[in-house]
C-alpha cells in the first residue's frame, strides 16, 4: 500500500475539501468525501465510498476498506479532487 497515493495529492484533496466542503457533524463533505482531523491536527482522515484513510507522521497512511470496488471508487474521488486546479 505504501506510495500508492502521492502525499501532495492527498494533502491537496484534504485542503480542497476543507475549503469548499459543507460542514457536517462528521467533518467537511465535498464531492463524496469527508475530511477531518484529530484534536491535535496530527492525523488527517478522508472517508467515503466505504473507505477510511488515515494520514499521519512522515507522510504515512493506512486505508481501511471492505472491497476493491470501495477502494477503487474512493481512489477515483480522491485523485479527482486532489488534481483539481
Order of alpha helices (4+ residues) and beta strands (2+ residues): alpha-beta-beta-beta-beta-beta-beta-alpha
